[in-house]
Amino acid sequence: MYRLVRRDLLRMLMQRTRTGAPVAIRELASVAGVSRSTIGHLLTGQRRSVPLDTAHAIAQHIGVELLVLFVPVGRSQTETRTSETPAHASASTSHAAQCIGG
């Protein structure tokens, strides 16, 4: 699943797509293969996440990269966060300090 970053950003980008023309909820829903209510619910905040294929279709039709509008949610993010160990973090800090001259 992919979570919408900000609903106001989606609304703004729908007003001015890559072509400069606005896109209607009905058109975006049709292109993404979802109901109009799905797009409407994203815009109102009643729905926050959509499957990857839907997120990709929305972003592509609007003319932006997927990660401009959506962030992945789910298990893989949690695993990434918990896999960073304190030793790894301190090694990164140490390396940064050496690069800065500290």
N, C-alpha and C positions, 0 to 999 in steps of 0.2 A: 504494500500500500504506500501511497505517496500523499503527504499532507500539504495542503495549500499553505504557502508561506504567509500571505496576507490577502484577505479578500478584497481590500480596497485596491491592491495592486492588480488583481485580476480584472476588476471593474475598469480601472484606468487603461489597462492594455487592451481591453475589449473596445474602448472608445477610439483607440488609434493603433491599429495592427501594423504589421510590417509594410503593408501597402498604403498605409495612411488612412484607410477607410475603417469605419467602425464595423464590429461584428455583433449581430443580434444573438440573444440567448438561443433562439430557435436554430439558427445556423450553426452555432458552436456545438450545440447538443447533437445535431444531425451529423456533423463531421466527426465528433468524438464517439458516436454510437451509443449515446445515453439519452435519457429523457430530459425534457426541458426543466423538469423539477430538480434534477440532479445539479444542473448548472445554477439554477436559482438558489438551491440550498447551499451551494458553495459560496455564492455571493452574499447570502444572509447569515452564514455561519452555522446554519442548521446541520450542515455536513462539512467535515473538515478534510476527509481523505477519500481518495479514489484509487483504483488499481493502476498499475504502471501504464498499461496500454491507453487508458483514458487520459491520464496525466500527460502522456507523451502527445496524444492527438490534440489536446487542448493547447499545449505549448507550441506545437508545430504550426497549428492553424493561426495562432495569434502572431507567431513569428519570433518567438524567444526560445532560448535554451530551456530544457526541462527544469534544471535546478534554479532558474530564475524564479519560477512560480511554485515549485514543489520540492519538498525534501522527503527522502525515504524514511519510513518509520517501520519499526519492527525489531525483531530479535538481533539482526546483524549490527545495529547501532549499539545496543547494549553490550554485545560481545566485544566490540571495538573499544568501548570506554573502559571496560573492566580488564581488558588484556594489557593495558598500559600499567606497568609496575612502577613503584616509587623509584627503584634503581634506574629504570629507563628514563623516568622524568628527571632525576637528578643528573644523569649523564647528559641529557639534552641541555639542561641548565648550565652544566659545567662547560660543554662545548660552546655554547653561546657566549659565556663569559670569556673564554679564550679568544674567540673571534673578535670580541669588542676590545680585548686587551686587559681584562680584569682578572 
